[in-house]
Amino acid sequence: MSIFGPMNGIIALQILGGVLLLLIGGEWVVRGASRLAIAAKLSPLFVGLTVVSLGTSAPEMAVSFATALRGQADITIGNVVGSNLFNMLMIVGFSALFAPLPVDRQITRFDVPVMIAATIAMLVASLNGIIGRFDGIVLILIMIGYFAISYRLGKKSGSQPISDDLLTPEIVEEAAETLGRRVAVIVWQLILLSAGVAALVFGCDLFVDGAVSMARILGVSELVIGLTIVSAGTSLPELVTSVAATIKGERGIAIGNAVGSTTLNIVAVLGITSVIAPSGLNVADEILRLDMPLMVIAAMLSWILYRTGRTIVRWEGVLMIVIYCSYVGYLLKTNGAFG
């Protein structure tokens, strides 16, 4: 069957429409959740490490939930592994083409070791062929611990308590007005957050249906589609965020975003998904032979590159891109996507 037929064009539009809704929904979730957290007086660093990373992982979460409940575990697992490879190799590599990326000391001392531990934990949990509820609960507990330690690391010295002598009527009135504005901000951000979740739900339905149809047309497995098209599509928010931040001079965000999202894809997305899946998530033998080991190797390679000079330069970015493109090319070639 020709891949350029009219029906295939409709499927391609369906996939693009789903990606667009995922991007819009992810942006609204990030914006609403981060501003909501700031309005609630949470630490900006804590917000960045947790709320924003979870927000940019929202498309992965939505797609993984939908496919897990449909019994399409190959797409669920493929989405997580493929997204992590895309994060570690393509997002950091592509961002490094625009400018050298400095690596914060906390990244190499805490966040990357946690990322490596999470990837190894996923591989070990998969060795018996299924990621079950117990595995998911363990991953969720790791997520809670990661958030707690991140909060402690990012917590700055607290503000001093206000003396009663300073609470004049003028200050009390101004505080009341400020509180009113905060409540209005919180209500609006809750609306934005809800709209973002709705866009994610509709977007992931379109995207997953289109991706499965495309897999059948190309004659490749749902696992390969999950590892390539689905994972790249759901990782677009991270890519856009990282490249935009690099161009604007906020170059440290690219690596932090990639590392945080990679960790959360495992401990949050996979953890929660494996708990809600009716019979757990079956893990295909193929992904244990190549894709998961490559994910662990990519995590360790990232740690080595981050420690050498504490900067990711252009040639290292090119190396990462070449590794990822070679991997995708091998997958598609060996699965008959090129005829």
Secondary structure, DSSP 8 states (H G I E B T S, - for coil): --TTSHHHHHHHHHHHHHHHHHHHHHHHHHHHHHHHHHHTT--HHHIIIIIIHHHHTHHHHHHHHHHHHTT-HHHHHHHHHHHHHIIIIIIHHHHHTTS-EE--HHIIIIIHHHHHHHHHHHHHHHTTSEE-HHHHHHHHHHHHHHHHHHHHHH---------GGG--HHHHHHHHHHHHHHHHHHHHHHHHHHHHHHHHHHHHHHHHHHHHHHHHHHT--HHHHIIIIIHHHHTHHHHHHHHHHHHTT-THHHHHHHHHHHHHIIIIIIHHHHHHSTT-EE--HHIIIIIHHHHHHHHHHHHHHHHSTTEE-HHHHHHHHHHHHHHHHHHHHHTTTT-
